[in-house]
């Protein structure tokens, strides 16, 4: 079964409008909606990005966004890559009528370098940083918004005993909350990735 991931970004031009991005493993769908619930318009769908669509999606497992800069990050687990894209022509309805997902950069590929992934399962964005959970390595890597490696949190025992589900960034306290299948929640300081708390729901 295909998992659907979604997120919404508010327009900076028309503050009552949002852009909804929804992904399946091989497609990204984009819709426009508004606060008054009178609009739900299909904008585009894409199964690839880049020049001549050379980067075809094979296994999107999560998406994340930098709402302030109209950036959408796409995590392709099968390709072992994360794509950085610009979506401002969609969010702010470019007056030329062009609506596109513009490829900016990518990171990843299999290997042992800090910028490689063995099984990039999930991504989250917060405070100009991208957090990447790697299922194989049982670790969370932290990168800057332009893919500069910063630090890594490793905990083989925790993630073996408690399978990773998702993570959420808390902007107010600069914390990263990690949810597992056993309902154990790991709380990390998002700056240095030190453990702050751990509890069970």
C-alpha positions in Angstrom: 0.0 0.0 0.0 1.2 3.5 -0.8 1.6 6.0 2.0 0.4 9.6 1.3 2.4 12.4 2.8 1.1 16.0 2.9 1.9 19.5 4.0 0.5 23.0 3.4 2.3 26.3 2.8 0.6 29.6 3.2 0.9 32.1 0.3 2.9 35.3 1.2 1.0 37.1 -1.6 -2.6 36.1 -0.7 -2.5 35.3 3.0 -5.9 33.5 3.0 -4.6 30.9 0.5 -2.6 27.8 0.9 -0.8 25.3 -1.3 -1.3 21.7 -0.4 1.5 19.2 -1.5 0.6 15.5 -1.3 3.0 12.7 -2.3 2.6 9.1 -3.0 5.7 7.0 -3.6 6.1 8.1 -7.3 3.9 11.2 -7.6 3.7 14.7 -6.2 0.3 16.4 -6.4 -0.3 20.1 -5.8 -3.6 21.8 -4.9 -4.6 25.4 -4.0 -7.0 26.1 -1.2 -8.2 28.9 1.0 -9.3 29.8 4.5 -13.0 30.2 3.6 -13.1 26.6 2.1 -14.4 27.9 -1.2 -11.4 26.8 -3.3 -9.8 23.4 -3.8 -8.1 23.6 -7.2 -5.8 21.1 -8.8 -2.6 22.8 -9.9 -0.2 20.1 -11.1 1.2 16.6 -10.6 4.7 15.5 -11.2 6.5 12.1 -11.3 9.9 13.7 -11.9 11.9 16.9 -11.5 15.0 18.5 -13.0 16.0 19.3 -16.6 13.8 17.3 -18.9 12.5 15.5 -15.8 15.6 13.3 -15.6 15.1 12.7 -11.8 12.1 10.4 -11.7 10.6 9.6 -8.3 11.0 6.0 -7.2 10.1 5.9 -3.5 9.0 9.2 -1.8 8.5 8.4 1.9 8.3 12.0 3.3 8.3 15.7 2.4 9.3 18.8 4.4 9.2 22.5 3.8 10.9 25.7 4.5 7.8 27.9 4.4 9.7 31.2 4.7 11.7 30.5 1.5 9.1 28.5 -0.5 11.3 25.5 -0.5 10.1 21.9 -0.6 12.3 19.0 0.3 11.5 15.6 -1.2 12.8 12.4 0.4 13.2 9.5 -2.2 14.1 6.5 -0.1 14.6 4.1 -3.1 17.0 6.5 -4.8 18.6 7.3 -1.4 18.4 11.0 -2.2 16.8 14.1 -0.9 15.8 16.8 -3.4 15.7 20.5 -2.6 13.1 22.3 -4.8 11.7 25.8 -5.1 7.9 26.1 -5.4 7.3 29.9 -5.2 5.7 30.1 -8.6 3.0 27.7 -7.3 2.5 29.1 -3.8 2.4 32.8 -4.9 0.7 32.2 -8.3 3.4 33.7 -10.5 1.7 36.3 -12.8 3.3 34.7 -15.9 1.0 31.7 -15.3 4.0 29.4 -14.9 3.6 26.8 -12.1 6.6 24.5 -11.6 8.6 22.6 -9.1 12.1 23.9 -9.7 15.0 21.6 -8.9 17.8 23.3 -6.9 20.0 20.6 -5.4 20.2 17.1 -4.1 22.1 15.1 -1.5 22.6 11.4 -0.8 23.3 8.2 -2.6 24.6 5.0 -1.0 28.0 5.2 0.7 29.8 5.9 3.9 30.4 9.6 3.6 28.4 11.9 6.0 26.3 13.1 3.0 25.4 9.6 1.9 22.4 7.5 3.1 21.8 3.8 3.5 18.1 4.1 4.1 16.8 7.7 4.4 13.4 7.0 5.7 12.0 10.3 6.9 12.9 14.0 6.9 11.8 17.0 8.9 12.7 20.7 8.6 13.1 23.4 11.3 15.1 26.5 12.0 17.1 26.4 8.8 18.0 22.7 9.3 17.0 19.5 7.7 16.8 16.3 9.9 17.1 12.9 8.2 16.3 9.6 9.9 18.3 6.7 8.4 16.6 3.3 9.2 19.6 1.2 8.4 22.1 3.3 10.5 19.5 3.9 13.3 20.6 7.6 13.3 19.4 11.1 12.7 21.6 13.4 10.6 21.3 17.1 10.8 22.1 19.3 7.7 21.9 23.0 7.0 19.2 24.1 4.6 21.8 24.0 1.8 22.9 20.4 2.7 26.0 21.1 4.8 26.5 18.3 7.3 26.4 19.4 10.9 26.0 16.6 13.4 24.5 13.1 13.9 22.5 11.4 16.6 23.1 7.6 16.9 21.2 5.2 19.1 21.2 1.6 17.7 19.6 0.1 20.9 16.8 2.7 21.1 15.8 2.4 17.4 16.1 -1.4 17.4 13.9 -1.8 20.4 11.5 1.0 19.4 11.0 1.3 15.6 11.0 4.8 14.3 7.6 6.3 13.1 8.1 10.0 12.6 9.7 13.2 13.9 8.4 16.7 14.4 10.3 20.0 15.0 9.0 22.3 17.8 9.9 25.8 16.7 9.1 27.4 20.1 11.6 25.4 22.1 14.0 24.3 19.3 13.3 20.6 20.0 13.0 17.6 17.8 10.3 15.0 18.9 10.8 11.5 17.7 7.9 9.1 17.8 8.3 5.3 17.8 6.0 2.3 17.3 6.1 1.5 21.0 4.8 5.1 21.7 8.2 6.0 23.2 8.9 9.6 22.5 12.5 10.8 22.3 13.0 14.6 22.8 16.3 16.0 21.3 17.8 19.4 21.6 17.6 20.4 17.9 20.8 22.4 18.1 23.2 19.7 19.4 21.0 16.6 19.2 21.5 15.8 22.8 18.7 13.9 24.5 16.5 16.2 26.6 13.8 13.7 27.6 12.3 10.4 26.9 8.8 9.2 27.8 6.1 6.7 26.8 2.6 7.9 25.7 
